[in-house]
Amino acid sequence: MKPGKTFKLSKTTKRMIGLMKGATAEQRNQYKRMMIDAQLCGEVVVKREPRDNKGGPRGTGYTNTATSATPSA
């Protein structure tokens, strides 16, 4: 992923880069690139199928029966 023309790095990340005491320019650039990638990946929206709003329970789908895969004590 690449940042677009309107990409803005978060203030917190900019502050962290500015406060990197004793770090070389190469280390700062590497950290900055990692933070840009992380921010871009965090903005990705996962598309899902629309949910059925009609009745029925909305649990985890886990059932605790005698035929379940969990061993009984």
RATA-V336896 format. One record per residue. N is the residue number from 0. PHI is phi as a letter, one per 30 degrees, with the letter a starting at -180 (* if undefined). OMEGA is omega in whole degrees, 0 to 359 (none if undefined). Layout:
BEGIN
n->(N,N)
phi->(PHI,PHI)
omega->(OMEGA,OMEGA)
END
This chain:
BEGIN
n->(0,1,2,3,4,5,6,7,8,9,10,11,12,13,14,15,16,17,18,19,20,21,22,23,24,25,26,27,28,29,30,31,32,33,34,35,36,37,38,39,40,41,42,43,44,45,46,47,48,49,50,51,52,53,54,55,56,57,58,59,60,61,62,63,64,65,66,67,68,69,70,71,72)
phi->(*,b,d,d,d,c,d,b,d,d,d,d,d,d,d,d,d,d,c,d,d,i,d,d,d,d,d,d,d,d,d,d,d,d,d,d,d,d,d,d,d,d,d,d,c,d,d,b,d,d,d,d,d,d,f,j,d,c,c,d,i,d,c,c,b,d,c,d,d,d,d,c,d)
omega->(179,178,179,181,184,181,176,177,183,181,180,180,178,180,179,179,180,183,180,183,177,180,178,179,180,179,178,180,178,179,181,179,178,181,177,178,181,181,179,179,179,181,180,179,180,180,180,175,179,181,175,183,180,182,179,180,179,180,181,182,181,177,181,181,180,181,181,184,181,180,178,184,none)
END
